[in-house]
Amino acid sequence: MSEFVLVAGARLGAWAWDEVVVELRAAGHGVHPLTLSGVAERQGEPAGQQTHVRDIVEEVERLDVWDVVLVGHSYAGIPVGQAAERIGERLARVVFVDASVPADGRSFLWGWDSAGVEASISEHDGFWPTPAADHFAGQGLTDEQIARMVSGSTPHPGATLTEPAVLTGSMGDLPATYVKCLLDDPETPGDVVELLKSDRWELVELDTGHWPMFSSPRELAAVLHRSATGD
């Protein structure tokens, strides 16, 4: 079985994967949810984007695991994609869950109308502040799930969003699965459409919102299992 390293998106820690972890371990996989520097229980640790890449690479090396499936949700696709390139033969597959995909020299905010985000980071001492409950509306989440996300979120280090990715090759050369959550936006991002032309990439669609680890954990775990085993 595979060794999963799970990394949630901005403002979230390892706790976000709790229900997915149960499902994957029941299927026999090793599962290692990771909190990145500067968020959740690691608040106060300074972090730029390359810090987050190192967090992931160093966790894989610390665990000394092989047949690794790196999973990045939302923002975390940016450091996870870079880490996937750097762990070499340990990598079995990288899975982007409704995620941004890195491109060399581009930041997480590339392609956004980013002035508002950058202003918010500046106004909050270098951090992207936590959102209100209405940020999660229309994403297939229960009121209880939204309350849990609001209470569990922490401000996100702004430098990780504005600094550019550093890649030596093409993401299209890596074995990858892109999970598109249709309730968030039925259209697959243009850069992902291009990457899907690679015979090493596959697209899986889930009829749920942007946070499937909360709204559809069993379905997401099943997708992750299939991406690793082909079953």
C-alpha positions as CSV (number, residue, x, y, z in Angstrom):
1,M,0.0,0.0,0.0
2,S,1.0,3.6,-0.4
3,E,2.2,6.3,2.0
4,F,0.0,9.4,1.8
5,V,1.3,12.8,2.9
6,L,-1.8,15.1,3.1
7,V,-1.5,18.9,3.0
8,A,-4.5,21.1,3.4
9,G,-5.0,24.6,1.9
10,A,-4.4,28.0,3.3
11,R,-5.2,28.6,7.0
12,L,-5.8,24.9,7.7
13,G,-3.7,22.3,9.6
14,A,-3.4,18.5,9.6
15,W,-6.7,18.3,11.5
16,A,-8.6,19.1,8.4
17,W,-7.9,15.6,7.1
18,D,-9.2,13.7,10.1
19,E,-12.1,11.9,8.4
20,V,-10.1,11.1,5.3
21,V,-7.3,9.7,7.4
22,V,-9.7,7.2,9.0
23,E,-10.8,6.0,5.6
24,L,-7.4,5.6,4.0
25,R,-5.9,3.8,7.1
26,A,-8.9,1.4,7.0
27,A,-7.9,0.6,3.4
28,G,-4.4,-0.3,4.6
29,H,-2.4,2.8,3.6
30,G,0.1,4.7,5.7
31,V,-1.3,8.2,6.2
32,H,0.6,11.3,7.3
33,P,-1.3,14.6,7.5
34,L,1.0,17.5,7.7
35,T,0.7,21.0,9.2
36,L,2.8,23.6,7.4
37,S,4.9,26.2,9.2
38,G,3.0,29.2,10.4
39,V,-0.5,27.8,10.7
40,A,-2.6,25.9,13.2
41,E,-0.4,24.4,15.9
42,R,2.7,25.8,14.1
43,Q,1.6,29.5,14.4
44,G,4.5,31.7,15.1
45,E,7.0,29.9,12.9
46,P,8.2,32.1,10.1
47,A,7.3,30.9,6.7
48,G,7.8,31.7,3.0
49,Q,6.8,29.5,0.2
50,Q,10.1,27.6,0.1
51,T,9.7,27.0,3.8
52,H,6.5,25.1,3.0
53,V,8.2,23.1,0.2
54,R,10.9,22.1,2.7
55,D,8.3,21.2,5.3
56,I,7.0,18.6,2.9
57,V,10.3,17.3,1.6
58,E,11.7,17.0,5.1
59,E,8.6,15.2,6.4
60,V,9.0,12.6,3.6
61,E,12.7,12.2,4.5
62,R,12.0,12.1,8.3
63,L,9.4,9.3,7.8
64,D,11.8,7.5,5.4
65,V,8.9,6.4,3.3
66,W,8.7,5.3,-0.4
67,D,5.7,4.8,-2.8
68,V,4.6,8.3,-1.6
69,V,1.4,9.9,-2.8
70,L,1.7,13.7,-2.1
71,V,-1.8,15.3,-1.8
72,G,-2.2,19.1,-1.9
73,H,-5.5,20.9,-1.5
74,S,-6.1,24.4,-2.8
75,Y,-3.1,26.6,-2.0
76,A,-1.1,23.6,-0.9
77,G,-0.9,22.4,-4.5
78,I,1.8,25.0,-4.9
79,P,4.3,23.7,-2.4
80,V,3.2,20.0,-2.9
81,G,3.9,20.2,-6.6
82,Q,7.4,21.6,-6.0
83,A,8.1,19.0,-3.3
84,A,6.9,16.2,-5.7
85,E,9.7,17.2,-8.1
86,R,12.3,17.2,-5.3
87,I,11.6,13.8,-3.6
88,G,12.7,11.9,-6.7
89,E,12.1,8.1,-6.7
90,R,10.2,8.2,-3.5
91,L,7.2,9.7,-5.4
92,A,4.5,7.4,-6.6
93,R,1.9,10.1,-7.5
94,V,0.9,13.7,-6.8
95,V,-2.7,14.5,-6.3
96,F,-4.0,18.1,-6.6
97,V,-7.4,18.5,-4.8
98,D,-9.2,21.5,-6.4
99,A,-5.7,23.0,-6.1
100,S,-3.4,25.5,-7.6
101,V,-0.6,23.9,-9.6
102,P,2.9,25.5,-9.5
103,A,4.6,27.0,-12.5
104,D,8.2,28.2,-12.3
105,G,8.4,31.9,-11.4
106,R,4.7,32.3,-10.6
107,S,3.1,32.8,-7.2
108,F,-0.1,31.4,-5.8
109,L,-1.7,34.7,-6.6
110,W,-0.6,34.7,-10.3
111,G,-3.7,35.2,-12.5
112,W,-5.8,36.6,-9.6
113,D,-7.0,40.2,-9.3
114,S,-4.6,40.1,-6.4
115,A,-4.5,43.7,-5.2
116,G,-7.2,43.1,-2.6
117,V,-5.4,40.0,-1.2
118,E,-2.1,41.8,-1.1
119,A,-3.7,44.8,0.7
120,S,-5.3,42.5,3.2
121,I,-2.0,40.9,3.9
122,S,-0.4,44.3,4.4
123,E,-3.1,45.4,6.7
124,H,-2.8,42.3,8.9
125,D,0.9,42.3,9.6
126,G,1.9,40.0,6.8
127,F,-0.9,37.5,7.2
128,W,-3.9,36.5,5.1
129,P,-6.7,36.8,7.7
130,T,-9.2,34.0,8.5
131,P,-12.5,34.2,6.6
132,A,-16.1,34.6,8.0
133,A,-18.6,31.8,7.7
134,D,-20.1,33.2,4.5
135,H,-16.8,32.4,2.7
136,F,-17.8,28.7,2.9
137,A,-21.4,29.1,1.7
138,G,-22.6,27.2,-1.3
139,Q,-19.9,24.5,-1.0
140,G,-21.9,21.5,0.2
141,L,-21.0,22.1,3.9
142,T,-23.3,21.7,6.9
143,D,-23.5,24.5,9.4
144,E,-21.6,22.4,11.8
145,Q,-18.8,21.8,9.3
146,I,-18.6,25.5,8.6
147,A,-18.4,26.3,12.3
148,R,-15.6,23.8,12.7
149,M,-13.6,25.4,9.8
150,V,-14.1,28.9,11.0
151,S,-13.0,28.0,14.5
152,G,-10.1,25.9,13.3
153,S,-8.7,28.3,10.7
154,T,-5.7,30.5,11.6
155,P,-4.1,33.5,9.7
156,H,-1.9,32.3,6.8
157,P,1.6,33.6,6.3
158,G,1.3,36.1,3.4
159,A,4.8,35.5,1.9
160,T,3.8,31.9,1.0
161,L,1.2,33.3,-1.3
162,T,3.2,36.0,-3.0
163,E,6.6,34.4,-3.5
164,P,7.2,32.5,-6.8
165,A,7.5,28.8,-7.3
166,V,10.8,27.3,-8.2
167,L,10.8,24.3,-10.6
168,T,13.4,22.6,-12.7
169,G,11.1,20.6,-14.9
170,S,7.4,20.4,-16.1
171,M,4.6,19.3,-13.9
172,G,3.4,17.4,-16.9
173,D,6.3,15.0,-16.5
174,L,5.1,13.9,-13.0
175,P,2.4,11.2,-12.5
176,A,-0.6,13.2,-11.3
177,T,-4.3,13.2,-10.6
178,Y,-6.3,16.4,-10.6
179,V,-9.5,16.3,-8.5
180,K,-12.0,19.0,-9.8
181,C,-14.7,19.9,-7.3
182,L,-17.6,20.8,-9.5
183,L,-19.7,22.7,-6.9
184,D,-16.9,25.2,-6.6
185,D,-16.6,25.8,-10.3
186,P,-17.4,23.3,-13.1
187,E,-14.7,24.6,-15.3
188,T,-11.2,23.1,-15.0
189,P,-8.5,25.8,-14.9
190,G,-6.8,26.5,-18.1
191,D,-3.3,25.6,-16.9
192,V,-4.6,22.3,-15.7
193,V,-6.3,21.6,-19.1
194,E,-2.9,22.0,-20.7
195,L,-1.3,19.6,-18.2
196,L,-4.0,17.1,-18.7
197,K,-2.7,16.7,-22.3
198,S,0.2,14.7,-20.7
199,D,-0.4,11.0,-20.7
200,R,0.8,11.0,-17.1
201,W,-2.1,13.1,-15.8
202,E,-5.7,12.2,-15.1
203,L,-8.8,14.2,-14.2
204,V,-11.3,13.1,-11.6
205,E,-14.5,15.1,-10.9
206,L,-16.3,15.2,-7.6
207,D,-19.8,16.6,-7.2
208,T,-19.0,18.6,-4.1
209,G,-17.4,21.9,-3.0
210,H,-13.9,23.2,-2.6
211,W,-13.3,21.5,0.8
212,P,-14.2,17.8,0.0
213,M,-12.3,16.6,3.1
214,F,-15.2,18.0,5.1
215,S,-18.1,17.8,2.6
216,S,-17.3,14.4,1.0
217,P,-14.5,12.6,3.0
218,R,-15.4,9.1,2.0
219,E,-15.7,10.0,-1.7
220,L,-12.4,11.9,-1.6
221,A,-10.7,9.0,0.2
222,A,-11.9,6.6,-2.5
223,V,-10.5,8.8,-5.2
224,L,-7.2,9.0,-3.4
225,H,-7.1,5.2,-2.9
226,R,-7.8,4.6,-6.7
227,S,-5.2,7.2,-7.7
228,A,-2.6,5.2,-5.7
229,T,-3.7,1.6,-6.6
230,G,-5.6,1.9,-9.9
231,D,-8.4,-0.1,-8.3
